[in-house]
Amino acid sequence: MKNNKVINNFEIKKLINPKYIKPLSVSYEEDGVKKTWEVVKSHDSVAILLYHEEKNCFLFVKQFRPPVYLNNNNGITVELCAGLVDKSLDLIDIAREEIEEECGYKVENKNIERVTSFYTAVGFSGGCQTLFYSKINEKMKIHEGGGIDNEMIELFYLDISETKKFILDESIPKTPGLMYAVHWFFDNKIK
């Protein structure tokens, strides 16, 4: 998935019977003042910062995201390996599955470290994302990654030495969770 990816027939339509989100209108009183707000109820999620020991790099994913496309006519974002909490599994099991499906590495639960959780409250949504961290190496590689069910995920390896420059490059759409995770790594894993 390169930046020259061709997107055709991009249409905006009213959302009918949403599968993953629920657009709602809420009303409430705050200090005696009536207010209304548009909200989106969404699934919680997990995200995993992957550090490749042998390559001394992070493994991120690139994906096409239609909402980003609306704003920058590219739509490719760089993200942590991540997935929705949409099944009855422990969060660490969902994280392990996402690492395998998206990135092609088989990591045991005992090698996945829980970092923290936070709410992705951005104006109208407020899902909880739980952040994990894991080291990977080539012995764990079982396939090329890329996701399942028509996901189009490209693996993106970023050398540790390039990370700080990458984080500050505003021309590259990236998630706040990725930026936080990288800062956490440098504060907690680099001695």
SVG drawing of the C-alpha trace seen along z (x, -y; Angstrom):
<svg xmlns="http://www.w3.org/2000/svg" viewBox="-32 -27 53 47">
<polyline fill="none" stroke="black" stroke-width="0.4" points="0.0,0.0 2.0,-2.9 1.1,-6.6 0.3,-6.4 -2.6,-4.0 -5.6,-4.8 -8.9,-5.3 -12.0,-5.4 -15.7,-5.9 -15.4,-7.4 -19.0,-8.3 -20.5,-9.7 -23.8,-8.2 -26.1,-8.3 -25.2,-5.5 -27.9,-2.8 -27.7,0.1 -24.1,-0.5 -22.1,2.6 -19.3,1.1 -20.5,-2.3 -23.7,-3.8 -24.2,-7.5 -26.4,-9.1 -27.6,-12.4 -27.4,-13.0 -28.9,-15.7 -28.0,-16.7 -27.8,-19.5 -24.4,-20.9 -24.6,-23.4 -28.2,-24.1 -27.6,-24.7 -29.3,-22.3 -27.0,-20.9 -27.0,-18.4 -24.0,-16.6 -23.5,-14.3 -21.7,-11.1 -20.5,-7.9 -20.7,-4.8 -17.9,-2.5 -16.2,0.7 -13.2,0.6 -9.9,1.7 -6.4,3.0 -3.2,1.7 0.3,3.3 3.6,1.6 5.9,4.2 9.7,3.9 11.7,6.1 14.8,7.1 17.0,8.3 16.2,5.3 16.2,2.7 13.0,1.3 9.4,0.8 6.8,2.7 3.8,0.5 1.1,1.0 -0.2,-1.1 -3.9,-1.1 -6.3,-3.1 -8.7,-5.0 -11.7,-6.6 -12.2,-9.3 -8.6,-10.4 -9.1,-10.3 -11.9,-12.9 -9.4,-15.3 -6.2,-14.7 -7.0,-12.9 -4.5,-10.1 -6.1,-8.2 -3.0,-6.1 -2.2,-6.1 0.6,-4.6 -0.7,-2.8 0.1,-0.4 -1.1,3.2 -4.6,3.0 -8.1,4.5 -11.6,4.1 -12.8,5.7 -15.7,7.4 -15.6,10.9 -15.6,12.6 -11.9,13.0 -9.4,11.6 -7.8,8.4 -4.4,10.1 -5.8,12.9 -7.3,10.3 -3.9,8.5 -2.1,11.8 -4.6,12.6 -4.1,9.1 -0.3,9.5 -0.7,12.8 -3.4,11.7 -2.0,8.2 1.7,8.7 2.3,12.5 4.2,13.1 3.2,15.7 3.7,14.2 2.9,16.1 0.6,14.3 3.4,14.3 5.5,12.1 2.9,9.4 3.1,6.7 0.1,4.5 1.1,0.9 -2.1,-1.1 -5.5,-2.0 -6.9,-5.4 -10.0,-6.8 -9.9,-8.0 -12.2,-10.9 -12.0,-13.1 -15.0,-15.4 -17.7,-12.8 -16.3,-9.4 -14.9,-7.8 -13.9,-4.2 -11.3,-2.7 -8.1,-1.5 -5.8,0.8 -2.1,0.5 0.2,3.5 3.9,4.0 5.8,7.0 9.2,7.8 9.3,9.9 12.0,11.6 12.2,13.6 11.8,17.0 8.2,15.9 7.4,15.1 4.7,17.5 3.4,15.6 3.6,12.3 0.8,10.6 -1.6,8.3 -4.8,8.9 -7.9,11.0 -11.3,10.5 -10.2,8.1 -8.1,6.0 -5.3,4.4 -2.5,3.9 1.1,3.1 3.8,3.8 6.0,0.8 9.4,1.2 10.8,-1.9 14.4,-2.0 14.7,-3.2 17.1,-5.9 14.4,-7.4 11.6,-7.3 11.7,-10.7 11.9,-12.4 9.0,-10.3 6.8,-11.2 7.3,-14.9 6.7,-14.7 3.2,-16.2 2.9,-15.2 2.6,-11.5 -0.9,-10.7 -0.4,-8.7 -2.5,-7.9 -2.1,-9.5 -1.8,-6.0 1.2,-5.3 2.9,-8.6 2.2,-7.9 3.4,-4.3 6.7,-5.4 7.3,-8.0 6.4,-5.3 9.0,-3.0 11.8,-5.6 10.9,-6.4 10.6,-2.8 12.6,-0.4 15.7,-2.4 18.3,-2.5"/>
</svg>
